[in-house]
Amino acid sequence: MYVHEVVARTLAGHGVDTVFGVLGDANLYLMDSFRRAAGGRYVAFANEIGAVLAANGFAQAGERLGVATVTSGPGLTNTVTALVEGVRGHTPVLVIAGDTAAVDRENVQSLAQRELVAAAGAGFEQVRSPGTVAEDLAVAVRRALLERRPVVLNVPADFQWQEAECPPPRPKFVAPQAIAADPSALDQAAGAIAGANRPLVLAGRGATSPAARAALVRLAGRIGAPLGSTLPAKDLFRGEPHNLGIIGTLANDVAVEHAGQADCVIAFGAGLNRWTTAGGSLLAKKRLVHVDIDRTAINRWAPADVGVVGDAAIVAEALAGRLGEAGLPASGFASDTLARRLASWPEYADRGTEDALDIRTALIRLDAAFPADRTLAFDGGWWGQFGFNLMHVTHPSACVHTSHFGSIGLGMGSAIGAALAVPDRPALLVTGDGGFMLGGLAEFHTAVRLGLGLVVAVLNDGGYEAERVHLRGRGLDPALASFDWPDLAAVATSLGGRGHRVRTLAELDQALDAVAEPDRPVLLDIGVTQPPPGGGALIGRPG
C-alpha cells in the first residue's frame, strides 16, 4: 500500500482514533487515509497552534496520547508556542509534520524543521524511508508517552505516494509500574516525620491516582497533617476538611499561613519548583522528605533531607504503617480551628460596580452554576490567581490549564481538545478578554463547526491587566495596555454560537440559566472589576 495508508493504519493500530490538524500538501493524503481507510476522526482547526493545543488538551483530560498534524514550513512554525507549552507541561503529544522533499531545495516552504523543533524542546523523529515509516511512527509514539512531551514525526511530502509494507503494529511502550521503596529509605523518612511537630503532606502530578490519594489521606490523618497540592494536582484533596488547596505562589492566605508554619514537608510526586515553593520560602527551615518514582526528580529543585524512590501509594501506606506501629500520636497541626477557617474561606468585601462584577464573585457564581463533574479549562492571565482557587474540579485531570509558558491565548484550542476527549462531561473555558482576542476568536468558530456545547466565560476588564499593574506600579499611564474591544457577545452570535453580555449579577444568573444545556458554543462576556492589589495570597482576605 502507499505510505499515506501505512501511516493511517499504523496510527489506528496504536489506538489513535482522533487527530487534530490543519491540512497542506505535505500531510493532506495522510489524513484522507486516516479518515477513509482507518475510520479515524480528523478534526480540522483554523490555525496550527490551535490543533496542537487541542492535542494537548485531549491528552491532559483524556489521560492518553494526543495527536495533531500540520504541513511543512509555516505549518510547523505556527505550532512553536504550543510545542513549548506541551514540553513544559509534560504532555504526551505526537505531531505528524509534513516536510518538503529533500530533492526540492528551492521549495518556498523549506525549513530546517529538526532545529526548529529542538529549539522548542520537543522531540524529533525523522521518517527515514518509505520502508521504515511504520517503525518510525511507533518509535515516535513510544517516545511521546515515555518522555511525556510532544514529539514531532517528520514525514517528507514525496513519501506519501510511495509504496511500502504495513506490518502489524507492535507496541513499544510499557506503562508505569508500582515500585516499592528501599526499607532503609522508608526508615529514614519515618524518622524525619516522627520528629516533626507541624507536618504538611504535599501531592504533585505523580500522586494523583485514586490509590495514591487514599494513601496520602490516610498518612495525613495518622500524623495530623494538613494536605496541599501543586497546581498540576489541583483539587486532588477536594472535600477533605484540612485541604489547604494549591501550595506556593498561587496559594490562598490560609494556605500561605499554615504552609509557612510547617516544620516538615512530605512531598509525593511533586516537582518542588520555584512556583510551588514560593521561591524556596516554603521549604526554609523545614525538613523535606521527597518521594518520587523518578529518582532524577529528587533534589532537582530543592535539596531533600530524605529522598525516597518509589510509588506514591506504596510509600505512603508503608510510612503510615511504620508510624502506626511506633505509636506516634497525631501532631494536632490539622486542627479543628484550621478546618473551620478553611470551611469559611473566602471572605472578602465585594468590589463590584453598577456595570462590572467583582472578579471573585463572578468566578464563585460560575463555579456553583456548573455540574461538579466537568471539564474546566483555563487560559493564562492575571485573573488566574483567582480562578485557580475559586473554581474546582472532581479530579486534577479534569482541569486543563495553559500556564506553563506564561502565554495567554492558548485556552480555546486546549478546551476543544479536552471536551472531545471526555464528551460526556460538560466543558467550561475561563479566559480573559485579551486571551480570547489573541487566540480564541478563530477557534470559537471551530467549536461551532463541531457542534460543541462548550461554554466560554470571558472575564472582560478591557485590556491586559498584568501589564497595567506594572505600568501603574511605575506611575505610568495604564491606557497603553487597554483596549476598546467589540461587543464579544455579538461576535460570538455572528460566528454561529450564542453570546450573552453580562455586567450585573442578575444578568449573570439569567445567562447561566439560559445555558444550562447548551446546544452550541456559548460565550459569556462578563465585565469585571480589576482585582485588588497584593496577588493570589490576598484572594480570601477581607477587603
Helices and strands as residue ranges (DSSP letters): H 3-13, E 18-21, H 28-36, E 41-44, H 48-62, E 66-70, H 74-77, H 80-88, E 93-99, H 113-120, E 123-126, G 130-132, H 133-147, E 150-156, G 157-159, H 183-194, E 199-203, G 205-207, H 210-223, E 227-229, G 231-233, E 243-246, H 253-261, E 264-268, G 281-283, E 287-292, G 295-297, E 306-309, H 312-325, H 336-344, H 359-369, E 375-378, H 384-390, G 396-398, E 399-401, H 411-421, E 427-432, H 433-435, I 436-440, H 441-450, E 455-460, H 465-473, G 478-481, H 488-494, E 498-502, H 505-514, E 522-527, G 536-538
